[in-house]
Structures are given as structure tokens and as C-alpha cells.
Amino acid sequence: MAETTTTSDAPPSGGARPGRRLRDLVPAATGAVLAAGAFALATQIPEGARLTQFSPRWWPEILAVLLLLLSSCLAASVLRRPSVTVEEDDPGSATRQGAWRLAAMLASIAGYGVLWYFVDFRVCTAILFAALTWLGGGRGWKALILFPIGVTALLYLLFGVLLRVPL
């Protein structure tokens, strides 16, 4: 038999890299903590004098429970995964361009909050989605015009028309 050499960074013991499973549990734990916080905040919403079938707490509590359920499923999938040595997916190191894009996206979202105060929801939401699409690499008229208009229309129909949330 011929001897083969590997250039893997995996430990020689044949097991998974130490700390990998713990690192994979961080998103699940973060989601669970956020869900608990959201649920605690949702319970602070006053019920109101007229109780109907759905109180103002209903939607935030459902979202918090759903986030906790999904976080639990993620944690279970990480814990049930076999501990085998696998070539690690290296996302690469952070680049200046990636940091700029992240900062620009966060600034766009903050600017959206300010712009919404002065401009109609439909206009500023379309601008936000066009900016986020462009920052995410979307090019062409379909990505920069049709997609933001479609998403804005869907959000307006859902919240403004069907749920009658004042936008």
C-alpha cells in the first residue's frame, strides 16, 4: 500500500477539532437568549381594557416562542452531528471591502429609520431595499428596481392593508 499524506489542519487524534462543536452552538445559544429576552419584553406589553381573541402581546410572544423552537432545533442538529474530521469551511479573513459593506448596510438601515420619519413608508422602503441589494452585489434593473418595488408592495399589502398597521 502506498503511503498518503494529508495537509489537513485536523488534529492527529482523528476526532473533530476541539471547540468546533462549541463554536457551532453559539448561534443556537444566542437565539435562545434573544428569544427569552423578547418573550420577557412581550409580557410587559399592557393588555388593554377590551380583550379580544388576540391581545397586543400575541404576535411578539409567538415570534419569541418560534425563535426559541428554531434555536433548539439548531442546537439538537449540532449535538446529533457525528464527530468526524471534516475539511473546515474557511470563510476567509475579513477584508476592508467586507467591513465597508457591513458598515454601509448598517448605516443604510439607520438612515432608513431617519428617512421614514420624513418620507412615506413606500418610498423609503424601496430606497432601502435598492441600497441593500446594491451593497449585497445585485446589479441590473431587475435587481435594483423590480425587487425593491415588489418587496415594498408586499410589505405594504401585508402590514398597511391586511393588518391595518399605520405606516
C-alpha positions in Angstrom: 0.0 0.0 0.0 1.1 3.5 -0.8 1.5 6.0 2.0 -0.6 9.1 1.6 -0.1 12.4 3.3 -2.7 14.9 4.2 -2.4 18.6 4.6 -5.4 18.9 6.8 -5.4 21.1 9.9 -7.3 18.5 11.8 -5.8 17.1 15.0 -4.0 13.8 14.7 -6.3 12.1 17.1 -8.9 11.6 14.4 -11.6 13.5 16.2 -13.2 16.8 15.4 -11.3 20.0 16.0 -11.5 21.0 19.7 -14.1 23.7 20.2 -15.8 23.3 16.9 -18.9 21.9 18.4 -19.0 24.6 21.0 -18.5 27.2 18.3 -21.4 25.8 16.3 -23.6 26.0 19.3 -23.1 29.8 19.7 -25.8 30.8 17.2 -28.3 28.5 18.8 -27.5 29.8 22.3 -27.6 33.4 21.0 -31.0 32.8 19.5 -32.3 31.2 22.8 -31.1 34.2 24.8 -32.7 36.6 22.3 -36.0 34.6 22.4 -36.0 34.7 26.2 -35.4 38.5 26.2 -38.1 39.1 23.6 -40.6 37.0 25.5 -39.8 38.8 28.7 -40.3 42.2 26.9 -43.5 41.0 25.3 -45.0 40.1 28.7 -44.5 43.8 29.6 -47.0 45.0 26.9 -50.2 46.1 28.5 -53.2 44.0 27.7 -55.7 46.9 27.3 -59.2 47.2 28.6 -61.0 45.4 25.7 -59.7 41.9 25.4 -60.3 40.2 22.1 -59.2 36.9 20.9 -55.7 38.3 20.2 -54.0 40.7 22.5 -51.2 43.0 21.6 -48.8 40.5 23.2 -49.8 37.7 20.8 -47.5 38.4 17.9 -44.3 39.1 19.8 -44.8 36.1 22.1 -45.4 33.8 19.1 -42.2 35.1 17.4 -40.2 34.6 20.6 -41.5 31.0 21.0 -40.8 30.3 17.4 -37.2 31.7 17.7 -36.7 29.5 20.8 -38.0 26.5 19.0 -35.8 27.1 16.0 -32.8 27.7 18.2 -33.5 24.4 20.0 -33.7 22.6 16.7 -30.4 24.1 15.6 -28.7 23.0 18.9 -30.1 19.5 18.5 -28.8 19.2 15.0 -25.3 20.3 16.1 -25.3 17.9 19.0 -26.5 14.9 16.9 -23.9 15.5 14.2 -21.2 12.9 14.3 -17.8 14.0 15.5 -15.8 13.3 12.3 -12.9 15.1 10.9 -14.0 17.2 8.0 -12.3 19.8 6.0 -13.3 23.0 7.7 -15.2 25.6 5.7 -12.9 28.6 6.0 -14.9 31.7 5.4 -11.7 33.6 4.8 -10.3 36.5 6.6 -12.1 39.8 6.9 -11.4 42.3 4.2 -11.6 46.0 4.0 -14.3 45.8 1.4 -16.4 43.4 3.5 -16.1 45.7 6.5 -17.1 48.7 4.3 -20.1 46.8 3.0 -21.2 45.9 6.6 -20.8 49.4 7.8 -22.7 50.8 4.7 -25.5 48.3 5.3 -25.9 49.3 9.0 -25.7 53.0 8.0 -28.4 52.4 5.4 -30.7 50.8 8.0 -30.1 53.6 10.4 -30.7 56.1 7.6 -33.9 54.3 6.8 -35.2 54.9 10.3 -34.5 58.6 10.0 -35.8 58.9 6.4 -39.0 57.1 7.4 -39.7 60.0 9.8 -39.8 62.4 6.9 -40.8 60.4 3.8 -43.6 57.9 3.1 -43.0 54.2 4.0 -43.3 53.0 0.4 -40.7 55.4 -0.9 -38.1 54.9 1.9 -38.5 51.2 2.0 -38.0 50.9 -1.8 -34.8 53.0 -1.4 -33.6 50.9 1.5 -34.0 47.6 -0.4 -32.4 49.1 -3.5 -29.4 50.2 -1.4 -29.1 46.8 0.4 -29.4 45.0 -2.9 -26.7 47.1 -4.5 -24.4 46.7 -1.4 -25.0 42.9 -1.5 -23.8 42.7 -5.1 -27.1 42.9 -7.0 -26.8 44.6 -10.4 -29.1 45.3 -13.2 -32.5 46.9 -13.4 -34.4 43.8 -12.2 -32.4 43.5 -9.0 -32.3 47.3 -8.3 -35.8 48.3 -9.4 -38.2 45.4 -9.6 -37.1 43.6 -6.5 -37.3 46.6 -4.1 -40.7 47.6 -5.6 -42.0 44.1 -5.2 -40.8 43.7 -1.6 -42.1 47.1 -0.7 -45.5 46.3 -2.2 -45.7 43.0 -0.4 -44.8 44.6 2.9 -47.3 47.4 2.4 -50.1 45.0 1.5 -49.3 42.8 4.4 -49.0 45.4 7.1 -50.7 48.5 5.7 -53.7 46.9 4.1 -54.3 43.5 5.7 -53.2 44.1 9.2 -54.0 47.8 9.2 -50.8 48.9 10.9 -50.4 52.6 10.4 -47.3 53.1 8.3 
